[in-house]
Amino acid sequence: MDLLIASGYLPAAQRVSIELDAGEPYFLQGTPRALAQRASEALDAAGSHCPRLTHGMNDWTWPLVEDAFRRGHDTRVGFEDSVLLPDGRVADHNADLVRAALALRETVPPHED
C-alpha cells in the first residue's frame, strides 16, 4: 500500500483492489479483517475516494467477502481464490460460490458512511 500511495498514481486510480492472502509471497500476519481495515484506513488517509474491491484467497476468502459487504466495497469470488464454500464444502461450480456470496450479503448489516 505504501508503494501505491508514494507512487503518485493514486489520485488517478479508477478502483483499488485490496487483495489479501496469508500465503506466498507476502506471508501476511494478522487477521484478514484487521489487514483490510488497515488498508482502507491508509487509502482514506491518503485521500483516496475511488471504489475499492476487497477479496482474499483460501481461508481468507469468506471473511474478506463479508468485510467487503460491511464496508460497501465491491468483491469477487471464484475458483481462482477458493474452491470452498463458507461451510467448508467444496463447490461444484463458480456459480455455487457466487450464490453463497449473495446469501452472505443478505446477512451483513447495510454499509453506513
C-alpha positions in Angstrom: 0.0 0.0 0.0 2.8 2.3 0.8 4.3 2.0 -2.7 0.9 2.8 -4.3 0.5 5.9 -2.1 4.1 7.0 -2.7 3.8 6.4 -6.5 1.6 9.5 -7.1 -0.8 7.4 -9.2 -3.5 7.0 -6.5 -5.4 10.2 -7.5 -5.8 8.8 -11.0 -6.9 5.3 -9.8 -10.4 4.2 -11.0 -10.5 1.4 -8.5 -8.2 -0.1 -5.9 -8.0 -3.8 -5.4 -7.4 -4.9 -1.8 -6.3 -8.5 -2.3 -5.1 -10.2 0.8 -3.6 -13.7 1.3 -1.6 -15.1 4.2 0.4 -17.3 1.8 3.2 -16.7 -0.6 4.7 -14.3 -1.5 3.7 -11.9 1.3 3.0 -14.2 4.3 0.8 -11.5 5.9 0.4 -11.6 9.6 -2.8 -10.7 11.4 -6.5 -11.3 10.7 -8.0 -10.7 7.3 -10.4 -8.1 8.7 -7.7 -6.2 10.6 -5.5 -6.1 7.5 -8.4 -4.9 5.3 -9.1 -2.2 7.9 -5.5 -1.1 7.8 -5.5 -0.9 4.0 -8.8 1.0 4.0 -7.5 3.5 6.6 -4.3 4.0 4.6 -6.3 4.8 1.5 -8.6 7.1 3.4 -5.6 8.9 5.0 -4.1 9.3 1.5 -7.4 11.0 0.4 -8.5 8.2 -2.0 -12.2 8.2 -2.8 -12.2 5.7 -5.6 -14.1 2.4 -5.4 -12.4 -0.5 -3.7 -12.6 -4.2 -4.4 -11.7 -6.3 -1.4 -11.2 -10.1 -1.7 -9.0 -12.8 -0.4 -7.7 -16.3 -1.1 -8.2 -19.6 0.5 -9.1 -19.3 4.2 -9.3 -15.6 3.9 -11.9 -15.6 1.1 -15.1 -15.6 3.1 -14.0 -13.3 5.9 -13.0 -10.7 3.3 -16.1 -11.1 1.2 -18.1 -10.4 4.4 -15.8 -7.4 5.2 -16.3 -6.0 1.7 -20.1 -6.1 2.1 -19.8 -4.5 5.5 -17.6 -1.7 4.1 -19.7 -1.2 0.9 -16.7 -2.4 -1.2 -17.0 -4.5 -4.3 -15.9 -8.1 -4.0 -15.4 -11.2 -6.0 -15.4 -15.0 -5.6 -14.3 -17.8 -7.8 -12.2 -20.9 -8.1 -9.1 -18.8 -8.6 -9.5 -17.7 -5.0 -11.0 -20.7 -3.2 -13.0 -23.8 -4.1 -14.6 -23.9 -0.7 -18.0 -22.6 0.3 -18.4 -20.8 3.6 -19.4 -24.0 5.4 -16.2 -25.8 4.1 -17.8 -27.9 1.5 -16.2 -28.0 -2.0 -18.2 -26.0 -4.6 -19.1 -27.8 -7.8 -19.1 -24.6 -9.9 -18.2 -20.9 -9.6 -21.9 -20.2 -9.6 -22.1 -22.0 -6.2 -19.6 -19.6 -4.8 -21.5 -16.6 -6.2 -24.8 -17.9 -4.7 -23.0 -18.3 -1.4 -21.7 -14.7 -1.6 -25.1 -13.4 -2.4 -26.6 -15.3 0.6 -23.9 -13.9 2.8 -24.6 -10.4 1.6 -28.2 -10.8 3.0 -26.8 -11.4 6.5 -24.5 -8.4 6.6 -25.8 -5.1 8.0 -26.1 -2.3 5.5 -23.0 -0.2 5.0 -23.1 3.2 6.7 -20.8 6.1 5.6 
